[in-house]
Amino acid sequence: MPNRSKKKRNQILSRFHLAPINTGLAPNGIPNEKFIEFYEKRSGKNIGITYIGNVSIGKNWRTNSNTPCLSPESSEILKKLSSTIESNGSLPGIQLACRSSKEKPFREWKQDDANLFLKKVKKQFSKLHKEEIHQIKEAFISSAQLSVKLGFKVIQIHAAHGYFLAQLLDDRINGRDDCYGEEPLGLIKEIISSIKNAKSEVFLDIRLSLLDGLEDRQVELKRKYLLIEKILQMNIDIISISNGIYDFNKDFIYPPMEWGHGPFIKDAIPLTQKYPDIIFNLAGNIWDLRKIPTDIPDNMSFSIGRSLIADPALIEKSIYGYFDEILWCPRKGSCHYYINRTSEIYCPLDPSLNINAPSTCECSKWIKG
């Protein structure tokens, strides 16, 4: 396994990052002014990587019509944004995503029958034309190379949450009898090689769901530990760990409060210890930096979503001990815009995100120290 340079790792100035978030602030795939402001506000302030979330590799593979898409119309906007993020002190990151299903994303919070879900998705995946998969591969490669030209320093390949690459890598779903079924990692390897050939100093990141919520916890962990071992033979710099499948059970993606702070840290610790040269970037219920164990390995970092939506200065305030000034996330689910059938993200604590917020949100009641 290649030895990662600690000098390169030191380019990331904080172990706390803005998670890749689908904001809905890109009508018809083009980022709007609120999109730009959202990411500008959530860069610097001791944020290591500011990830632009869920950027589609092509408009045929967007999550919804308000998902950002790499295109000639959006490229100049994203180039300026990546430059601004870097000037503010964060590394600009971009998450490249592909949702290949022709069905609308599941709006309900969760389904109950895992076997029925797997049977349905496996059938859909087997029907994907080989030519379309080839097109997806080429789109990932061209999007990654374009992202480097646009100034992004971290390229994250989205292979979590039941998106196309997650299905490709899951032998419970991918039962194809062609090259994409027999050697699914080959497609990932081609994407990775194309990025490394474009610019070696870029951080190459892949996002995986460690737990999907479809089988027994230990069975799934064993499955994903083996997958990560294989992926790490491909010169990856960062393994970003999330959980869940969006169309099956959103609890694993957005863990409820009662699951506690950092419920998946213990599952990632064995990986950080086994692969000390790899950065592991963990998401899921990281809302209070004081609750993070003090003895976690140096190569573990954290992607923070809801709490940085509520207060873009969360990390800065935490580092300097201004906990009484933090606008703590109220955990009311208002940021789950698609599930709430609104067109874009909103938050009761950020006035710039409340233009289309429901009039009944009673924001003042949700602010607490």
C-alpha positions, 0 to 999 in steps of 0.5 A: 500500500502506498505511503501517504505523505504527512507533509501533504496531510498538513495542508489540511489545517483542521480536522473539522470540515463542512460535510457535502450537503445537498442544498437545493440552491442550484435551480436547473443545476446552476448555483445561485447567489444563496448557494455562493453565500452558503459556502462562503460563510462556511469556509475559513473559521477553522474549517479544514475542507469546505465540500461543495456537496452532491455536484452531479456529473451530468444533468441526466444523473442529478438527484433533483432539478435543484442539484448543482451540475458541472456544466459550461454554465456552472463552471465559472461560478464554481471556479470563483467559489473554489478560489474564495473558499481557499482565500478564506483559509479552507481547502475547497472540496467538491463531491461528484455524484451520480444517481442513476435511478429513473425513479424519484428519490424516496421522500418518506423517512424509511422503508421496513423491508430490506429484502424487498428493497434489495430485490427491487434495486438489484433488478433496476441495476441489472437493467442499466444499459452497459453503454449508459454505465460507460457514459457515467464512467466517462462523465466521472472522469471528465468531471474530476478533471474539470474539477481540478482545473476549477481549483478544487483541492479535494475531489470526493467520489460519492459512493455512499447512500445508495447512489450509482457507485454504491450500488456498483460496489455492493454485491447484494445489488450488483449481479451483472454478468458483464465487466461491471459486475465481474470487476466493479472496482475497475471502474473506480480505479479508472476514475482514480487514475484519471484524477491522479494523472491530472494533478498529483497534489490533489487530495483524492477522497471516496465517500462510503456508507459503512453501515447501510441498515440492511443487515446485521451490524457486524455483517455489514461492518465486515463487508465494508472493512473488506471493501475499504481494504481493496479500495486503499490499494488505489492510492486514495488519500481520504476515506470519508465515512457516512452511513445509510441509503437515502431511499431506504433508511435516512436514520443512518444518514441523519442519526436521531438525537437519541443515538447520541453524539458520534455514534459511529466513531467506535466503528471507524476506530479500527480502520484509523488504527489499521491504516495510520497513513490514511485520513478517515473523515467521519460524518454522523451526529457530530454537534459538540466538539467537547463530546469527541473523545480526546484519545482519537487517532490523529488521522480521524477527522469529522464532517459536520453538517447540521450544526454548521448549517445552524452556526457557520462559526461553530468550530471557531467558537468551540476552539476559543471556548465561546460555547455560550455564543453557539447557535445550537442546531435545534434538530427539527429537521428543517434542513431536510428540504426535499423530504419537507417538499420545499425547493431548497434548504432552510434553517431557523437560525440563518436568516439568509436561508429562511426566504422560503421557510414555513411561516410557522417555524417560530425561529426564536424558540429554537435558539439555545445556548 
